[in-house]
Amino acid sequence: MRTDLPVTLDERGRVRFTAMLYVPKSETSNDYKVQINVRTTGGKPSAQVVSMRWMKAD
């Protein structure tokens, strides 16, 4: 697994990153590509998870 993958934020407020879910007391972990949309509504920031896709480890 690569640990140097960046968190990206584009001009439309889309945040993309890779997250790892580690299972305690196990030798396994799962990697996911995540996209979150960030916006301001009524002066308050909000975020919505748009996608979370499992990906194979490198």
All heavy atoms as a GROMACS GRO file, in nm:
protein
  462
    1MET      N    1   0.083  -0.118   0.000
    1MET     CA    2   0.000   0.000   0.000
    1MET      C    3   0.088   0.125   0.000
    1MET      O    4   0.188   0.130   0.069
    1MET     CB    5  -0.090   0.002   0.124
    1MET     CG    6  -0.179   0.124   0.127
    1MET     SD    7  -0.283   0.130   0.271
    1MET     CE    8  -0.174   0.210   0.383
    2ARG      N    9   0.048   0.226  -0.075
    2ARG     CA   10   0.123   0.352  -0.080
    2ARG      C   11   0.073   0.444   0.030
    2ARG      O   12  -0.045   0.458   0.050
    2ARG     CB   13   0.103   0.417  -0.215
    2ARG     CG   14   0.171   0.342  -0.326
    2ARG     CD   15   0.161   0.414  -0.455
    2ARG     NE   16   0.205   0.553  -0.438
    2ARG     CZ   17   0.198   0.643  -0.533
    2ARG    NH1   18   0.149   0.613  -0.650
    2ARG    NH2   19   0.239   0.766  -0.511
    3THR      N   20   0.165   0.505   0.100
    3THR     CA   21   0.127   0.599   0.206
    3THR      C   22   0.148   0.743   0.165
    3THR      O   23   0.119   0.833   0.242
    3THR     CB   24   0.208   0.571   0.334
    3THR    OG1   25   0.347   0.583   0.303
    3THR    CG2   26   0.178   0.433   0.389
    4ASP      N   27   0.196   0.766   0.041
    4ASP     CA   28   0.225   0.902  -0.003
    4ASP      C   29   0.117   0.960  -0.094
    4ASP      O   30   0.139   1.061  -0.160
    4ASP     CB   31   0.360   0.908  -0.074
    4ASP     CG   32   0.364   0.820  -0.198
    4ASP    OD1   33   0.277   0.731  -0.212
    4ASP    OD2   34   0.454   0.839  -0.280
    5LEU      N   35   0.000   0.897  -0.100
    5LEU     CA   36  -0.108   0.949  -0.183
    5LEU      C   37  -0.164   1.076  -0.121
    5LEU      O   38  -0.192   1.080  -0.002
    5LEU     CB   39  -0.217   0.844  -0.200
    5LEU     CG   40  -0.176   0.717  -0.274
    5LEU    CD1   41  -0.289   0.615  -0.271
    5LEU    CD2   42  -0.137   0.748  -0.417
    6PRO      N   43  -0.185   1.180  -0.202
    6PRO     CA   44  -0.230   1.308  -0.146
    6PRO      C   45  -0.381   1.315  -0.124
    6PRO      O   46  -0.458   1.239  -0.182
    6PRO     CB   47  -0.190   1.406  -0.255
    6PRO     CG   48  -0.203   1.327  -0.382
    6PRO     CD   49  -0.158   1.187  -0.344
    7VAL      N   50  -0.419   1.410  -0.042
    7VAL     CA   51  -0.558   1.452  -0.030
    7VAL      C   52  -0.572   1.565  -0.131
    7VAL      O   53  -0.492   1.658  -0.131
    7VAL     CB   54  -0.590   1.502   0.112
    7VAL    CG1   55  -0.730   1.559   0.117
    7VAL    CG2   56  -0.574   1.389   0.213
    8THR      N   57  -0.672   1.557  -0.218
    8THR     CA   58  -0.691   1.663  -0.317
    8THR      C   59  -0.823   1.735  -0.292
    8THR      O   60  -0.920   1.674  -0.249
    8THR     CB   61  -0.688   1.608  -0.461
    8THR    OG1   62  -0.795   1.516  -0.479
    8THR    CG2   63  -0.556   1.541  -0.492
    9LEU      N   64  -0.824   1.864  -0.321
    9LEU     CA   65  -0.943   1.948  -0.310
    9LEU      C   66  -0.948   2.031  -0.438
    9LEU      O   67  -0.854   2.106  -0.466
    9LEU     CB   68  -0.936   2.038  -0.188
    9LEU     CG   69  -1.044   2.145  -0.176
    9LEU    CD1   70  -1.182   2.082  -0.161
    9LEU    CD2   71  -1.013   2.237  -0.058
   10ASP      N   72  -1.055   2.018  -0.516
   10ASP     CA   73  -1.063   2.096  -0.639
   10ASP      C   74  -1.152   2.219  -0.618
   10ASP      O   75  -1.208   2.240  -0.510
   10ASP     CB   76  -1.108   2.011  -0.758
   10ASP     CG   77  -1.252   1.961  -0.749
   10ASP    OD1   78  -1.332   2.016  -0.670
   10ASP    OD2   79  -1.285   1.867  -0.822
   11GLU      N   80  -1.163   2.300  -0.723
   11GLU     CA   81  -1.237   2.428  -0.714
   11GLU      C   82  -1.387   2.408  -0.693
   11GLU      O   83  -1.456   2.502  -0.654
   11GLU     CB   84  -1.211   2.513  -0.839
   11GLU     CG   85  -1.268   2.457  -0.968
   11GLU     CD   86  -1.180   2.351  -1.033
   11GLU    OE1   87  -1.067   2.327  -0.990
   11GLU    OE2   88  -1.229   2.290  -1.131
   12ARG      N   89  -1.438   2.290  -0.715
   12ARG     CA   90  -1.581   2.262  -0.694
   12ARG      C   91  -1.610   2.208  -0.554
   12ARG      O   92  -1.723   2.174  -0.523
   12ARG     CB   93  -1.630   2.165  -0.799
   12ARG     CG   94  -1.623   2.227  -0.940
   12ARG     CD   95  -1.668   2.133  -1.047
   12ARG     NE   96  -1.809   2.104  -1.032
   12ARG     CZ   97  -1.872   2.007  -1.096
   12ARG    NH1   98  -1.806   1.930  -1.180
   12ARG    NH2   99  -2.000   1.985  -1.078
   13GLY      N  100  -1.507   2.198  -0.470
   13GLY     CA  101  -1.525   2.151  -0.332
   13GLY      C  102  -1.523   2.000  -0.317
   13GLY      O  103  -1.568   1.948  -0.215
   14ARG      N  104  -1.468   1.930  -0.413
   14ARG     CA  105  -1.459   1.784  -0.405
   14ARG      C  106  -1.326   1.745  -0.340
   14ARG      O  107  -1.220   1.780  -0.391
   14ARG     CB  108  -1.469   1.722  -0.544
   14ARG     CG  109  -1.606   1.742  -0.607
   14ARG     CD  110  -1.612   1.679  -0.743
   14ARG     NE  111  -1.522   1.752  -0.833
   14ARG     CZ  112  -1.535   1.757  -0.963
   14ARG    NH1  113  -1.632   1.690  -1.023
   14ARG    NH2  114  -1.451   1.826  -1.038
   15VAL      N  115  -1.335   1.674  -0.231
   15VAL     CA  116  -1.218   1.624  -0.160
   15VAL      C  117  -1.204   1.476  -0.193
   15VAL      O  118  -1.300   1.401  -0.181
   15VAL     CB  119  -1.232   1.643  -0.007
   15VAL    CG1  120  -1.111   1.590   0.066
   15VAL    CG2  121  -1.259   1.788   0.028
   16ARG      N  122  -1.084   1.435  -0.234
   16ARG     CA  123  -1.059   1.295  -0.267
   16ARG      C  124  -0.936   1.248  -0.191
   16ARG      O  125  -0.836   1.319  -0.185
   16ARG     CB  126  -1.038   1.278  -0.416
   16ARG     CG  127  -1.163   1.305  -0.497
   16ARG     CD  128  -1.137   1.279  -0.645
   16ARG     NE  129  -1.258   1.299  -0.720
   16ARG     CZ  130  -1.277   1.396  -0.809
   16ARG    NH1  131  -1.182   1.483  -0.832
   16ARG    NH2  132  -1.390   1.406  -0.874
   17PHE      N  133  -0.945   1.127  -0.137
   17PHE     CA  134  -0.832   1.070  -0.063
   17PHE      C  135  -0.849   0.919  -0.052
   17PHE      O  136  -0.956   0.865  -0.083
   17PHE     CB  137  -0.819   1.133   0.076
   17PHE     CG  138  -0.941   1.118   0.162
   17PHE    CD1  139  -0.954   1.012   0.249
   17PHE    CD2  140  -1.044   1.212   0.156
   17PHE    CE1  141  -1.067   0.998   0.329
   17PHE    CE2  142  -1.157   1.200   0.235
   17PHE     CZ  143  -1.168   1.092   0.322
   18THR      N  144  -0.745   0.853  -0.007
   18THR     CA  145  -0.748   0.709   0.018
   18THR      C  146  -0.747   0.688   0.169
   18THR      O  147  -0.671   0.752   0.241
   18THR     CB  148  -0.626   0.640  -0.045
   18THR    OG1  149  -0.627   0.667  -0.186
   18THR    CG2  150  -0.630   0.491  -0.024
   19ALA      N  151  -0.835   0.598   0.216
   19ALA     CA  152  -0.844   0.568   0.358
   19ALA      C  153  -0.822   0.418   0.379
   19ALA      O  154  -0.859   0.337   0.294
   19ALA     CB  155  -0.980   0.608   0.414
   20MET      N  156  -0.762   0.383   0.492
   20MET     CA  157  -0.740   0.244   0.524
   20MET      C  158  -0.820   0.209   0.650
   20MET      O  159  -0.818   0.283   0.748
   20MET     CB  160  -0.592   0.217   0.552
   20MET     CG  161  -0.567   0.070   0.587
   20MET     SD  162  -0.397   0.034   0.635
   20MET     CE  163  -0.388   0.112   0.793
   21LEU      N  164  -0.891   0.097   0.645
   21LEU     CA  165  -0.964   0.045   0.760
   21LEU      C  166  -0.890  -0.078   0.808
   21LEU      O  167  -0.878  -0.177   0.736
   21LEU     CB  168  -1.107   0.009   0.721
   21LEU     CG  169  -1.190  -0.061   0.828
   21LEU    CD1  170  -1.214   0.034   0.945
   21LEU    CD2  171  -1.320  -0.109   0.769
   22TYR      N  172  -0.836  -0.070   0.929
   22TYR     CA  173  -0.760  -0.181   0.987
   22TYR      C  174  -0.851  -0.259   1.079
   22TYR      O  175  -0.924  -0.201   1.160
   22TYR     CB  176  -0.640  -0.128   1.063
   22TYR     CG  177  -0.562  -0.236   1.135
   22TYR    CD1  178  -0.482  -0.324   1.064
   22TYR    CD2  179  -0.571  -0.250   1.271
   22TYR    CE1  180  -0.412  -0.424   1.128
   22TYR    CE2  181  -0.500  -0.350   1.337
   22TYR     CZ  182  -0.422  -0.437   1.265
   22TYR     OH  183  -0.354  -0.535   1.328
   23VAL      N  184  -0.849  -0.392   1.068
   23VAL     CA  185  -0.930  -0.478   1.152
   23VAL      C  186  -0.844  -0.521   1.271
   23VAL      O  187  -0.745  -0.593   1.254
   23VAL     CB  188  -0.978  -0.602   1.074
   23VAL    CG1  189  -1.064  -0.691   1.162
   23VAL    CG2  190  -1.054  -0.559   0.949
   24PRO      N  191  -0.879  -0.477   1.395
   24PRO     CA  192  -0.800  -0.514   1.512
   24PRO      C  193  -0.792  -0.666   1.530
   24PRO      O  194  -0.886  -0.739   1.496
   24PRO     CB  195  -0.875  -0.451   1.629
   24PRO     CG  196  -0.956  -0.341   1.568
   24PRO     CD  197  -0.990  -0.390   1.430
   25LYS      N  198  -0.681  -0.711   1.584
   25LYS     CA  199  -0.655  -0.853   1.609
   25LYS      C  200  -0.661  -0.936   1.482
   25LYS      O  201  -0.695  -1.052   1.484
   25LYS     CB  202  -0.752  -0.909   1.713
   25LYS     CG  203  -0.739  -0.842   1.848
   25LYS     CD  204  -0.832  -0.902   1.949
   25LYS     CE  205  -0.818  -0.829   2.081
   25LYS     NZ  206  -0.908  -0.880   2.182
   26SER      N  207  -0.631  -0.874   1.372
   26SER     CA  208  -0.632  -0.942   1.243
   26SER      C  209  -0.513  -0.891   1.161
   26SER      O  210  -0.459  -0.786   1.188
   26SER     CB  211  -0.762  -0.913   1.169
   26SER     OG  212  -0.759  -0.965   1.039
   27GLU      N  213  -0.476  -0.963   1.062
   27GLU     CA  214  -0.367  -0.921   0.975
   27GLU      C  215  -0.419  -0.849   0.851
   27GLU      O  216  -0.343  -0.818   0.761
   27GLU     CB  217  -0.284  -1.043   0.933
   27GLU     CG  218  -0.215  -1.112   1.048
   27GLU     CD  219  -0.110  -1.023   1.116
   27GLU    OE1  220  -0.040  -0.949   1.045
   27GLU    OE2  221  -0.102  -1.027   1.239
   28THR      N  222  -0.548  -0.822   0.846
   28THR     CA  223  -0.605  -0.764   0.725
   28THR      C  224  -0.640  -0.616   0.743
   28THR      O  225  -0.663  -0.568   0.853
   28THR     CB  226  -0.733  -0.839   0.683
   28THR    OG1  227  -0.830  -0.826   0.787
   28THR    CG2  228  -0.705  -0.985   0.658
   29SER      N  229  -0.641  -0.549   0.630
   29SER     CA  230  -0.689  -0.412   0.625
   29SER      C  231  -0.756  -0.392   0.489
   29SER      O  232  -0.732  -0.467   0.396
   29SER     CB  233  -0.575  -0.312   0.643
   29SER     OG  234  -0.485  -0.320   0.535
   30ASN      N  235  -0.843  -0.295   0.481
   30ASN     CA  236  -0.914  -0.264   0.358
   30ASN      C  237  -0.885  -0.120   0.320
   30ASN      O  238  -0.887  -0.031   0.405
   30ASN     CB  239  -1.064  -0.284   0.375
   30ASN     CG  240  -1.099  -0.428   0.405
   30ASN    OD1  241  -1.063  -0.518   0.332
   30ASN    ND2  242  -1.169  -0.450   0.515
   31ASP      N  243  -0.858  -0.097   0.191
   31ASP     CA  244  -0.831   0.037   0.141
   31ASP      C  245  -0.950   0.085   0.060
   31ASP      O  246  -1.010   0.008  -0.017
   31ASP     CB  247  -0.705   0.036   0.054
   31ASP     CG  248  -0.582  -0.003   0.133
   31ASP    OD1  249  -0.571   0.038   0.249
   31ASP    OD2  250  -0.496  -0.074   0.078
   32TYR      N  251  -0.983   0.213   0.075
   32TYR     CA  252  -1.097   0.271   0.006
   32TYR      C  253  -1.059   0.404  -0.058
   32TYR      O  254  -0.983   0.482   0.000
   32TYR     CB  255  -1.212   0.298   0.104
   32TYR     CG  256  -1.267   0.173   0.165
   32TYR    CD1  257  -1.216   0.124   0.284
   32TYR    CD2  258  -1.370   0.103   0.104
   32TYR    CE1  259  -1.265   0.009   0.341
   32TYR    CE2  260  -1.420  -0.013   0.160
   32TYR     CZ  261  -1.368  -0.060   0.279
   32TYR     OH  262  -1.417  -0.174   0.335
   33LYS      N  263  -1.113   0.431  -0.176
   33LYS     CA  264  -1.104   0.563  -0.237
   33LYS      C  265  -1.230   0.637  -0.195
   33LYS      O  266  -1.342   0.587  -0.216
   33LYS     CB  267  -1.098   0.554  -0.390
   33LYS     CG  268  -0.965   0.512  -0.442
   33LYS     CD  269  -0.961   0.525  -0.592
   33LYS     CE  270  -0.819   0.499  -0.640
   33LYS     NZ  271  -0.805   0.526  -0.782
   34VAL      N  272  -1.213   0.755  -0.137
   34VAL     CA  273  -1.326   0.830  -0.081
   34VAL      C  274  -1.337   0.965  -0.151
   34VAL      O  275  -1.236   1.030  -0.177
   34VAL     CB  276  -1.306   0.851   0.071
   34VAL    CG1  277  -1.423   0.927   0.132
   34VAL    CG2  278  -1.285   0.718   0.142
   35GLN      N  279  -1.461   1.005  -0.180
   35GLN     CA  280  -1.487   1.140  -0.230
   35GLN      C  281  -1.593   1.204  -0.142
   35GLN      O  282  -1.697   1.144  -0.115
   35GLN     CB  283  -1.536   1.141  -0.374
   35GLN     CG  284  -1.565   1.283  -0.422
   35GLN     CD  285  -1.614   1.289  -0.565
   35GLN    OE1  286  -1.579   1.206  -0.647
   35GLN    NE2  287  -1.696   1.387  -0.594
   36ILE      N  288  -1.564   1.326  -0.098
   36ILE     CA  289  -1.655   1.404  -0.014
   36ILE      C  290  -1.674   1.539  -0.081
   36ILE      O  291  -1.577   1.601  -0.125
   36ILE     CB  292  -1.598   1.422   0.128
   36ILE    CG1  293  -1.582   1.287   0.196
   36ILE    CG2  294  -1.684   1.516   0.210
   36ILE    CD1  295  -1.512   1.292   0.329
   37ASN      N  296  -1.798   1.585  -0.089
   37ASN     CA  297  -1.826   1.719  -0.141
   37ASN      C  298  -1.844   1.814  -0.024
   37ASN      O  299  -1.923   1.787   0.067
   37ASN     CB  300  -1.951   1.720  -0.228
   37ASN     CG  301  -1.928   1.654  -0.363
   37ASN    OD1  302  -1.815   1.622  -0.398
   37ASN    ND2  303  -2.034   1.635  -0.437
   38VAL      N  304  -1.771   1.924  -0.025
   38VAL     CA  305  -1.776   2.025   0.080
   38VAL      C  306  -1.840   2.150   0.021
   38VAL      O  307  -1.807   2.191  -0.089
   38VAL     CB  308  -1.635   2.058   0.134
   38VAL    CG1  309  -1.640   2.166   0.240
   38VAL    CG2  310  -1.568   1.933   0.187
   39ARG      N  311  -1.933   2.210   0.096
   39ARG     CA  312  -1.997   2.333   0.049
   39ARG      C  313  -2.045   2.415   0.168
   39ARG      O  314  -2.045   2.368   0.282
   39ARG     CB  315  -2.112   2.302  -0.044
   39ARG     CG  316  -2.224   2.226   0.024
   39ARG     CD  317  -2.337   2.203  -0.072
   39ARG     NE  318  -2.436   2.119  -0.005
   39ARG     CZ  319  -2.508   2.028  -0.064
   39ARG    NH1  320  -2.495   2.009  -0.193
   39ARG    NH2  321  -2.595   1.957   0.002
   40THR      N  322  -2.086   2.536   0.140
   40THR     CA  323  -2.140   2.624   0.242
   40THR      C  324  -2.286   2.650   0.208
   40THR      O  325  -2.318   2.692   0.096
   40THR     CB  326  -2.063   2.757   0.248
   40THR    OG1  327  -1.926   2.728   0.273
   40THR    CG2  328  -2.116   2.846   0.358
   41THR      N  329  -2.374   2.624   0.303
   41THR     CA  330  -2.516   2.648   0.284
   41THR      C  331  -2.565   2.736   0.398
   41THR      O  332  -2.552   2.700   0.515
   41THR     CB  333  -2.596   2.515   0.284
   41THR    OG1  334  -2.540   2.429   0.186
   41THR    CG2  335  -2.743   2.538   0.254
   42GLY      N  336  -2.617   2.853   0.364
   42GLY     CA  337  -2.664   2.944   0.468
   42GLY      C  338  -2.554   2.990   0.561
   42GLY      O  339  -2.579   3.014   0.678
   43GLY      N  340  -2.433   2.999   0.510
   43GLY     CA  341  -2.319   3.042   0.591
   43GLY      C  342  -2.258   2.934   0.677
   43GLY      O  343  -2.165   2.959   0.752
   44LYS      N  344  -2.310   2.811   0.668
   44LYS     CA  345  -2.258   2.701   0.749
   44LYS      C  346  -2.193   2.597   0.657
   44LYS      O  347  -2.252   2.557   0.557
   44LYS     CB  348  -2.370   2.634   0.828
   44LYS     CG  349  -2.433   2.723   0.931
   44LYS     CD  350  -2.541   2.649   1.006
   44LYS     CE  351  -2.604   2.741   1.110
   44LYS     NZ  352  -2.710   2.670   1.183
   45PRO      N  353  -2.073   2.553   0.693
   45PRO     CA  354  -2.008   2.450   0.611
   45PRO      C  355  -2.075   2.314   0.632
   45PRO      O  356  -2.124   2.283   0.740
   45PRO     CB  357  -1.864   2.448   0.662
   45PRO     CG  358  -1.872   2.501   0.801
   45PRO     CD  359  -1.988   2.597   0.803
   46SER      N  360  -2.079   2.236   0.526
   46SER     CA  361  -2.133   2.100   0.535
   46SER      C  362  -2.052   2.010   0.442
   46SER      O  363  -1.986   2.057   0.350
   46SER     CB  364  -2.281   2.096   0.498
   46SER     OG  365  -2.301   2.130   0.364
   47ALA      N  366  -2.060   1.881   0.465
   47ALA     CA  367  -1.990   1.784   0.383
   47ALA      C  368  -2.081   1.665   0.360
   47ALA      O  369  -2.160   1.628   0.446
   47ALA     CB  370  -1.861   1.740   0.451
   48GLN      N  371  -2.068   1.606   0.242
   48GLN     CA  372  -2.148   1.489   0.206
   48GLN      C  373  -2.056   1.384   0.145
   48GLN      O  374  -1.979   1.415   0.052
   48GLN     CB  375  -2.256   1.527   0.105
   48GLN     CG  376  -2.337   1.410   0.059
   48GLN     CD  377  -2.437   1.450  -0.049
   48GLN    OE1  378  -2.423   1.553  -0.114
   48GLN    NE2  379  -2.538   1.368  -0.068
   49VAL      N  380  -2.062   1.261   0.196
   49VAL     CA  381  -1.985   1.152   0.137
   49VAL      C  382  -2.054   1.113   0.007
   49VAL      O  383  -2.171   1.075   0.007
   49VAL     CB  384  -1.975   1.031   0.232
   49VAL    CG1  385  -1.902   0.916   0.164
   49VAL    CG2  386  -1.905   1.070   0.361
   50VAL      N  387  -1.983   1.126  -0.104
   50VAL     CA  388  -2.037   1.098  -0.236
   50VAL      C  389  -2.008   0.953  -0.276
   50VAL      O  390  -2.094   0.883  -0.328
   50VAL     CB  391  -1.981   1.194  -0.341
   50VAL    CG1  392  -2.029   1.160  -0.480
   50VAL    CG2  393  -2.018   1.337  -0.305
   51SER      N  394  -1.886   0.908  -0.251
   51SER     CA  395  -1.853   0.769  -0.284
   51SER      C  396  -1.742   0.719  -0.193
   51SER      O  397  -1.661   0.793  -0.142
   51SER     CB  398  -1.809   0.756  -0.430
   51SER     OG  399  -1.687   0.822  -0.451
   52MET      N  400  -1.747   0.587  -0.175
   52MET     CA  401  -1.646   0.516  -0.096
   52MET      C  402  -1.631   0.380  -0.162
   52MET      O  403  -1.717   0.294  -0.149
   52MET     CB  404  -1.692   0.503   0.048
   52MET     CG  405  -1.590   0.453   0.141
   52MET     SD  406  -1.646   0.480   0.310
   52MET     CE  407  -1.553   0.355   0.390
   53ARG      N  408  -1.522   0.364  -0.237
   53ARG     CA  409  -1.503   0.243  -0.317
   53ARG      C  410  -1.383   0.164  -0.268
   53ARG      O  411  -1.276   0.219  -0.248
   53ARG     CB  412  -1.481   0.280  -0.463
   53ARG     CG  413  -1.601   0.347  -0.522
   53ARG     CD  414  -1.581   0.377  -0.667
   53ARG     NE  415  -1.695   0.451  -0.716
   53ARG     CZ  416  -1.692   0.531  -0.819
   53ARG    NH1  417  -1.581   0.549  -0.884
   53ARG    NH2  418  -1.800   0.595  -0.856
   54TRP      N  419  -1.404   0.034  -0.253
   54TRP     CA  420  -1.296  -0.057  -0.214
   54TRP      C  421  -1.195  -0.064  -0.327
   54TRP      O  422  -1.231  -0.065  -0.444
   54TRP     CB  423  -1.354  -0.195  -0.185
   54TRP     CG  424  -1.250  -0.296  -0.150
   54TRP    CD1  425  -1.185  -0.308  -0.031
   54TRP    CD2  426  -1.197  -0.396  -0.236
   54TRP    NE1  427  -1.095  -0.413  -0.037
   54TRP    CE2  428  -1.100  -0.469  -0.162
   54TRP    CE3  429  -1.220  -0.434  -0.366
   54TRP    CZ2  430  -1.028  -0.573  -0.215
   54TRP    CZ3  431  -1.149  -0.539  -0.421
   54TRP    CH2  432  -1.054  -0.608  -0.344
   55MET      N  433  -1.068  -0.066  -0.292
   55MET     CA  434  -0.964  -0.079  -0.392
   55MET      C  435  -0.865  -0.186  -0.349
   55MET      O  436  -0.846  -0.211  -0.231
   55MET     CB  437  -0.892   0.054  -0.416
   55MET     CG  438  -0.827   0.114  -0.293
   55MET     SD  439  -0.754   0.274  -0.324
   55MET     CE  440  -0.587   0.225  -0.362
   56LYS      N  441  -0.809  -0.251  -0.447
   56LYS     CA  442  -0.708  -0.355  -0.421
   56LYS      C  443  -0.580  -0.290  -0.371
   56LYS      O  444  -0.542  -0.184  -0.419
   56LYS     CB  445  -0.679  -0.434  -0.547
   56LYS     CG  446  -0.795  -0.517  -0.592
   56LYS     CD  447  -0.757  -0.595  -0.717
   56LYS     CE  448  -0.877  -0.674  -0.765
   56LYS     NZ  449  -0.845  -0.751  -0.886
   57ALA      N  450  -0.516  -0.354  -0.276
   57ALA     CA  451  -0.387  -0.305  -0.226
   57ALA      C  452  -0.281  -0.326  -0.333
   57ALA      O  453  -0.284  -0.423  -0.408
   57ALA     CB  454  -0.349  -0.379  -0.098
   58ASP      N  455  -0.186  -0.231  -0.340
   58ASP     CA  456  -0.077  -0.241  -0.440
   58ASP      C  457   0.023  -0.346  -0.401
   58ASP      O  458   0.052  -0.375  -0.294
   58ASP     CB  459  -0.006  -0.108  -0.454
   58ASP     CG  460  -0.095  -0.003  -0.520
   58ASP    OD1  461  -0.193  -0.042  -0.585
   58ASP    OD2  462  -0.064   0.116  -0.505
   0.00000   0.00000   0.00000
